Amino acid sequence: MSVIVIIDDEINILKSIQRVLRHQPWEVLTYNNPHDAINDLSGRSDIDVIISDYRMPEIDGVEVLQTLKEYCPDSIRMILSGQVDMAGVLDAINKAEVYRFIMKPWNDDDLVMTIKNAISHNELIKENKQLAETVRAQHREISLHVTEFKRLERESPGITKVKWEDDGSIDMSDEF
């Protein structure tokens, strides 16, 4: 089950988003205090999407997402904002690696689709990381085999040369 985190200092916004997402197969965690979110999420690696309000007292959404990026590096981060601040947008993209900006008021269907797309994007990223690790492990294994192959060839020249017949059998006529 995907885990979605919503951080906004306005409780009505949190309740509204919860209503929109209530029929989705996701666990939705809400925080009206960004410091509580940072403290609670610092040990979790299962967070798929984090959506934070941009303007909050004490700490802005970019700072929250930047901090959570350290704790939850595999999560997709988004900003929820009622204002377009180009400097803030660039700051969010550069510092917190924000996936999307969601404008208030949002369209419910667009919000759900944006979160679904973020989850799919996150799954692809995780799969790519896993595939890359598999390739690296296979490369290490092949390197070990090549090293052993070279050692055998140094010790007994020609030992690694095999003559194959067209039918897939090994030609051993030179051996006798």
C-alpha positions as CSV (number, residue, x, y, z in Angstrom):
1,M,0.0,0.0,0.0
2,S,1.4,3.4,-1.0
3,V,1.9,5.9,1.8
4,I,1.0,9.6,1.1
5,V,1.9,12.4,3.5
6,I,0.1,15.7,3.5
7,I,1.6,18.7,5.5
8,D,-0.4,21.9,5.8
9,D,-0.9,24.2,8.7
10,E,-4.6,24.7,7.8
11,I,-6.6,21.8,9.2
12,N,-9.5,22.4,6.8
13,I,-7.1,21.8,3.8
14,L,-6.0,18.6,5.4
15,K,-9.6,17.4,5.9
16,S,-10.5,18.4,2.4
17,I,-7.6,16.4,0.9
18,Q,-8.4,13.4,3.1
19,R,-12.0,13.5,1.8
20,V,-10.7,13.5,-1.8
21,L,-8.3,10.6,-1.2
22,R,-10.6,8.5,1.1
23,H,-11.5,6.1,-1.7
24,Q,-8.0,5.5,-2.9
25,P,-6.0,2.4,-1.8
26,W,-3.4,4.5,0.0
27,E,-2.5,5.2,3.6
28,V,-2.8,9.0,4.0
29,L,-0.9,10.6,6.9
30,T,-1.7,14.3,7.6
31,Y,0.3,16.8,9.7
32,N,-0.7,20.4,10.5
33,N,2.7,20.9,12.1
34,P,5.7,20.5,9.8
35,H,8.0,19.9,12.7
36,D,5.9,16.9,13.8
37,A,6.0,15.6,10.3
38,I,9.8,15.8,10.2
39,N,10.1,14.1,13.6
40,D,7.6,11.3,12.7
41,L,9.0,10.6,9.2
42,S,12.7,10.7,10.1
43,G,12.8,6.9,10.6
44,R,10.5,5.9,7.7
45,S,11.6,4.6,4.4
46,D,8.1,3.6,3.1
47,I,6.8,7.1,2.2
48,D,5.9,7.3,-1.5
49,V,4.6,10.8,-1.8
50,I,5.0,13.9,0.4
51,I,2.9,17.0,-0.3
52,S,3.7,20.1,1.7
53,D,2.0,23.5,1.8
54,Y,4.4,26.2,0.5
55,R,3.7,28.9,3.1
56,M,3.5,27.9,6.7
57,P,4.5,29.7,9.9
58,E,8.0,29.0,11.2
59,I,9.2,27.0,8.2
60,D,8.2,27.0,4.5
61,G,7.4,24.0,2.4
62,V,10.7,24.0,0.6
63,E,12.6,23.7,3.8
64,V,10.3,20.9,5.0
65,L,10.7,19.0,1.8
66,Q,14.5,19.6,1.7
67,T,14.8,18.2,5.2
68,L,12.5,15.2,4.4
69,K,14.5,14.5,1.3
70,E,17.4,13.5,3.6
71,Y,15.1,11.2,5.7
72,C,13.0,9.9,2.8
73,P,15.2,10.1,-0.3
74,D,13.0,7.7,-2.3
75,S,9.8,9.7,-1.8
76,I,8.3,12.0,-4.4
77,R,8.0,15.5,-3.1
78,M,5.3,18.1,-4.2
79,I,4.3,21.6,-3.1
80,L,0.8,22.8,-2.5
81,S,0.4,26.6,-2.9
82,G,-2.2,29.3,-3.3
83,Q,0.4,31.6,-4.8
84,V,2.8,31.5,-7.7
85,D,6.2,32.7,-6.6
86,M,8.7,32.0,-9.3
87,A,11.7,32.4,-7.0
88,G,10.0,29.9,-4.6
89,V,9.3,27.5,-7.5
90,L,12.9,27.5,-8.6
91,D,14.1,27.1,-5.0
92,A,11.8,24.1,-4.6
93,I,12.9,22.5,-7.8
94,N,16.6,23.0,-7.1
95,K,16.8,22.4,-3.4
96,A,14.0,19.9,-2.6
97,E,13.7,18.3,-6.1
98,V,10.0,18.9,-6.2
99,Y,8.1,16.7,-8.7
100,R,5.0,18.9,-9.1
101,F,3.4,22.1,-7.9
102,I,-0.3,21.8,-7.0
103,M,-2.2,25.1,-7.0
104,K,-4.9,25.9,-4.4
105,P,-7.8,25.5,-5.1
106,W,-7.1,22.2,-6.8
107,N,-9.3,20.1,-9.0
108,D,-10.0,16.9,-7.1
109,D,-9.6,14.6,-10.1
110,D,-6.4,16.3,-11.1
111,L,-5.0,15.9,-7.5
112,V,-5.8,12.2,-7.5
113,M,-4.3,11.8,-11.0
114,T,-1.2,13.7,-10.0
115,I,-0.7,11.5,-7.0
116,K,-1.2,8.4,-9.0
117,N,1.3,9.6,-11.6
118,A,3.8,10.4,-8.8
119,I,3.4,6.9,-7.3
120,S,3.9,5.3,-10.8
121,H,7.0,7.5,-11.3
122,N,8.3,6.5,-7.9
123,E,7.8,2.8,-8.7
124,L,9.7,3.2,-12.0
125,I,12.6,4.9,-10.2
126,K,12.8,2.2,-7.6
127,E,12.6,-0.5,-10.3
128,N,15.4,1.2,-12.2
129,K,17.6,1.4,-9.1
130,Q,17.0,-2.3,-8.5
131,L,17.8,-3.2,-12.1
132,A,20.9,-1.1,-12.0
133,E,22.0,-2.9,-8.8
134,T,21.3,-6.3,-10.4
135,V,23.5,-5.3,-13.4
136,R,26.3,-4.1,-11.1
137,A,26.1,-7.4,-9.2
138,Q,26.2,-9.4,-12.5
139,H,29.1,-7.3,-13.7
140,R,31.1,-8.1,-10.5
141,E,30.3,-11.8,-11.0
142,I,31.4,-11.7,-14.6
143,S,34.6,-9.9,-13.6
144,L,35.4,-12.7,-11.1
145,H,34.8,-15.3,-13.8
146,V,37.0,-13.5,-16.3
147,T,39.8,-13.2,-13.7
148,E,39.6,-16.9,-13.1
149,F,39.5,-17.6,-16.8
150,K,42.7,-15.6,-17.3
151,R,44.4,-17.4,-14.4
152,L,43.5,-20.8,-15.8
153,E,44.8,-19.8,-19.3
154,R,48.1,-18.5,-17.8
155,E,48.6,-21.7,-15.8
156,S,47.6,-24.1,-18.7
157,P,47.7,-22.3,-22.1
158,G,44.9,-23.5,-24.3
159,I,42.8,-25.0,-21.5
160,T,40.0,-22.5,-22.2
161,K,39.9,-23.1,-26.0
162,V,36.9,-25.3,-26.9
163,K,36.1,-26.5,-30.4
164,W,32.4,-26.8,-31.0
165,E,30.7,-28.9,-33.6
166,D,27.7,-27.6,-35.6
167,D,25.4,-29.9,-33.5
168,G,26.6,-28.3,-30.3
169,S,28.9,-31.1,-29.2
170,I,32.5,-30.5,-28.3
171,D,35.2,-31.6,-30.8
172,M,37.8,-33.5,-28.8
173,S,39.6,-35.1,-31.8
174,D,42.8,-33.2,-31.0
175,E,42.8,-34.6,-27.5
176,F,43.6,-38.2,-28.4
